[in-house]
Amino acid sequence: SQKIEQNSEALNIQEGKTATLTCNYTNYSPAYLQWYRQDPGRGPVFLLLIRENEKEKRKERLKVTFDTTLKQSLFHITASQPADSATYLCALEAPWRDDKIIFGKGTRLHILP
Amino acid sequence: DTGVSQNPRHKITKRGQNVTFRCDPISEHNRLYWYRQTLGQGPEFLTYFQNEAQLEKSRLLSDRFSAERPKGSFSTLEIQRTEQGDSAMYLCASSNRDRGLGEQYFGPGTRLTVT
């Protein structure tokens, strides 16, 4: 079955630097890969979606890459700010599967002022 | 604000009782999803609706769980004979599959505590 691996430990990054989060999967390549942000006690907020035939997607300070050979997605936040501190979730969607969408456990990101 | 809303936000119940949660999606969204999330884990897919039709139900979902979406608008999730293992955050999300290719908008969740 599909498994998603995200950094289980919290990531501490100095303000102004680029934060890079990793999402690795083990089995089939999904049709879409999504990234969400989640703050404590709140629902996830959609950030970016990338299709299996796309290599890179950008939105303001955010960039996502998708490498189906490595079975990996990287999520970058440039010029990081303390307000970027949150848990970031990776989600794989495969509409043809019974387990249509699978979320990773998330990586906690702390941007240090 | 016309985001996804969920009620109640918190529910404490005794083991064996039935509980029902409500989700009001974004009005023009045709898809509605239910997830369960426990501490330190990502959301776990439970079921989803396309308009009023329930198209998929996770194999992990026991028979004690049932969801409805009458008229393709709001949805309810009922848990019968609650168990302590049902304690979790129940999240609802909606999307418009005609646009956004699965981009989901989540509600604030209902936190269930079974004592």
Interface residues (C-beta under 8 A of the other chain):
Chain A: I4 Y32 Q34 Y36 G41 R42 G43 P44 V45 F46 L49 R51 L89 A91 E93 D98 D99 K100 I101 I102 F103 G104 K105 G106
Chain B: V4 Y33 Y35 G40 Q41 G42 P43 E44 F45 Y48 E56 S58 R59 L91 A93 G100 L101 G102 E103 Q104 Y105 F106 G107 P108 G109
